[in-house]
């Protein structure tokens, strides 16, 4: 009995309860919306329920791993991830025009997903080793560690995942002490680039204009964002229909399972990238704000865990995972509401899919581990 008591104590103390409470609320909300979105295809609802069980199991197991062990795993985890990305580049499997998968014989994996965790872990390990003596050279080394996986993922091509990996890694570098003054030139260049694109939209979006750094389908997504009506039944269809669904929800929504855009099949990918359109149509502005509040609480708790950590590794990892959640939500809601181009980023704990859920489960497991264990020693 005493041994059983110790096991149960370890199970319950592994969780950060405020964080777990918000995650459970989001999971219930996600399954509720999924039930409406799938319509008659109930297998997706049952599959998503199974995915949640797996994700929460992975979160609990990760929460039991001390940060000291996570620190030791950072380098081999990163190296394995880069090797697998190189494997995808040379012998990867292609599906729907993208080479993102690696066949290991007994299963098929998408290595880019693990880099959402591996890259920030590696960078946090690096800055932990140089704590108190970080120099400009260290930021350059960290940038190279981030650039390698980012470029390999962009080449697949998978811009959505590449942006998430870049964002998670960038925030580790920023929280490690990167001066905001060094980012001013990049911000100015970005604003000028966006302004130039908007001003010269007609010329730059001509079919024969090659953007060099982007694939044609990525160029079309940006041009469609600027003017969805240019191809309302083709490339602009996703954006137009999702905006109609969000707008038609009004303040209070049309009611659960009463969304016409959803159930008349006007919303493409309604169970994955565009599930927020389903939610907004049925629950309206107030429901959308309530959901965003839950995400804000999740991010705030992650940042609070980062602020309370007594180690550099813990601060950087918890902060990075919280900001990765912010990127997920901002990009997904942005593309559904028509302020960002469609890049294939799921809405955490809402969109259908096991891989993204598993990644988020591990990410929040790391947060819980850092919350539970306050110190990491070399």
MOQUIVEN-V837967 format. One record per backbone hydrogen bond with DSSP energy under -0.5 kcal/mol. CO is the residue of the C=O (numbers start at 1). NH is the residue of the N-H. E is the energy in kcal/mol with one decimal. If there is no record, write none. Layout:
BEGIN
co=<CO;CO>
nh=<NH;NH>
e=<E;E>
END
This chain:
BEGIN
co=<1;2;3;4;5;6;7;8;9;10;12;15;16;17;18;19;20;21;22;23;24;25;26;27;28;29;30;31;32;33;34;35;36;38;40;41;41;42;43;44;45;46;47;48;49;50;51;52;53;54;55;56;57;58;59;60;61;62;64;66;66;67;68;69;70;71;72;73;74;75;76;77;78;79;80;81;82;83;84;85;86;87;88;93;93;95;98;98;101;102;102;104;107;109;109;110;110;111;113;114;114;115;117;118;119;120;121;122;123;124;125;126;128;130;135;135;136;137;138;139;140;141;142;143;144;145;146;147;148;149;150;151;153;153;154;156;158;159;160;161;162;163;164;165;166;167;168;169;170;171;172;173;174;179;180;180;181;183;184;185;186;187;188;189;190;191;192;193;194;195;196;198;200;201;203;206;208;209;211;215;216;217;218;219;220;221;222;223;227;228;229;231;231;234;236;237;238;239;240;241;242;243;244;245;246;247;249;250;251;255;259;260;261;261;262;266;267;269;269;271;272;274;274;275;276;277;278;279;280;281;282;283;284;285;286;287;288;289;290;291;292;293;294;295;296;297;298;299;300;301;302;303;304;305;311;312;313;314;315;316;317;318;319;320;321;322;323;324;325;326;327;328;329;330;331;332;333;334;334;341;343;344;346;347;347;353;354;355;356;357;358;359;360;361;362;363;364;365;366;367;368;369;372;374>
nh=<5;6;7;8;9;10;11;12;13;14;15;17;20;21;22;23;24;25;26;27;28;29;30;31;32;33;34;35;36;37;38;39;39;41;42;44;45;46;47;48;49;50;51;52;53;54;55;56;57;58;59;60;61;62;63;64;64;65;66;69;70;71;72;73;74;74;76;77;78;79;80;81;82;83;84;85;86;87;88;89;90;91;92;100;101;98;95;100;93;104;109;106;104;102;111;113;114;115;116;117;118;119;121;122;123;124;125;126;127;128;129;130;131;133;138;139;140;141;142;143;144;145;146;147;148;149;150;151;152;153;154;155;156;158;157;99;162;163;164;165;166;167;168;169;170;171;172;173;174;175;176;178;177;182;183;184;184;187;188;189;190;191;192;193;194;195;196;197;198;199;200;201;204;205;206;209;210;211;213;219;220;221;222;223;224;225;226;227;230;231;232;234;236;237;240;241;242;243;244;245;246;247;248;249;249;250;253;285;286;258;263;264;266;267;265;268;270;272;274;352;275;277;278;279;280;281;282;283;284;254;255;287;288;289;290;291;292;293;294;295;296;297;298;299;300;301;302;303;304;305;306;307;308;309;315;316;317;318;319;320;321;322;323;324;325;326;327;328;329;330;331;332;333;334;335;336;337;339;340;343;160;346;348;350;351;357;358;359;360;361;362;363;364;365;366;367;368;369;370;371;372;373;374;310>
e=<-2.4;-2.1;-2.1;-2.6;-2.4;-2.2;-2.1;-2.4;-2.3;-0.8;-0.7;-0.8;-2.7;-2.6;-1.6;-2.1;-2.6;-2.1;-2.3;-2.4;-2.6;-2.3;-2.9;-2.4;-2.0;-2.3;-2.3;-2.1;-1.2;-2.6;-2.4;-0.5;-0.5;-2.2;-1.8;-1.5;-0.6;-2.1;-2.4;-2.5;-2.1;-2.0;-2.4;-2.1;-1.7;-2.3;-2.7;-2.7;-2.0;-2.6;-2.2;-2.1;-2.4;-2.5;-2.2;-1.1;-0.5;-1.3;-0.5;-0.9;-1.9;-2.6;-1.5;-1.7;-0.8;-0.6;-0.5;-2.4;-2.2;-2.7;-2.5;-1.9;-2.4;-2.4;-2.4;-2.1;-2.3;-2.0;-2.1;-1.9;-1.7;-3.2;-1.5;-0.7;-1.3;-1.4;-2.8;-0.9;-2.7;-0.7;-2.4;-0.7;-2.9;-2.7;-0.6;-1.8;-0.6;-1.0;-1.3;-1.2;-2.8;-1.9;-1.9;-2.5;-2.4;-2.6;-2.4;-2.3;-2.4;-1.9;-1.9;-1.0;-1.0;-2.0;-0.7;-1.4;-1.8;-2.3;-2.4;-2.1;-1.8;-2.1;-1.9;-2.6;-1.9;-0.7;-1.7;-2.7;-2.1;-2.2;-2.3;-2.0;-1.2;-1.0;-0.6;-2.7;-2.3;-2.4;-1.7;-2.6;-2.7;-2.7;-2.5;-2.3;-3.1;-2.1;-1.0;-1.9;-2.8;-2.7;-1.3;-1.2;-1.6;-1.1;-1.3;-0.8;-0.6;-2.4;-2.8;-2.5;-2.2;-2.4;-2.5;-2.3;-2.4;-2.6;-2.5;-2.3;-2.4;-2.4;-2.7;-0.9;-2.8;-2.2;-1.2;-1.8;-0.6;-0.5;-3.4;-2.3;-2.6;-1.6;-1.8;-2.5;-2.5;-1.8;-1.8;-1.7;-1.9;-1.4;-0.7;-1.3;-2.4;-1.3;-2.5;-2.5;-2.1;-2.2;-2.1;-2.2;-2.5;-2.6;-2.5;-0.8;-0.7;-1.2;-2.2;-2.2;-2.2;-2.1;-2.4;-1.6;-2.3;-1.2;-1.4;-0.8;-0.7;-1.1;-2.1;-3.5;-1.2;-0.8;-0.9;-2.2;-3.0;-2.0;-1.7;-2.6;-1.8;-2.3;-1.9;-1.5;-2.3;-2.7;-2.2;-2.2;-2.3;-2.1;-1.7;-1.9;-2.4;-2.5;-2.0;-2.5;-2.8;-2.3;-1.9;-2.4;-2.1;-2.3;-2.1;-2.4;-1.7;-1.1;-2.3;-2.6;-2.5;-2.3;-2.1;-2.3;-2.6;-2.0;-2.1;-2.2;-1.6;-1.5;-2.2;-2.4;-2.4;-2.8;-2.7;-2.3;-2.5;-2.0;-2.3;-2.0;-2.0;-2.6;-1.4;-0.5;-0.6;-0.5;-0.6;-2.1;-2.6;-0.8;-2.4;-2.3;-2.3;-2.4;-2.3;-2.3;-2.5;-1.7;-2.2;-1.7;-2.2;-2.3;-2.3;-2.4;-2.3;-2.8;-0.7;-1.1>
END
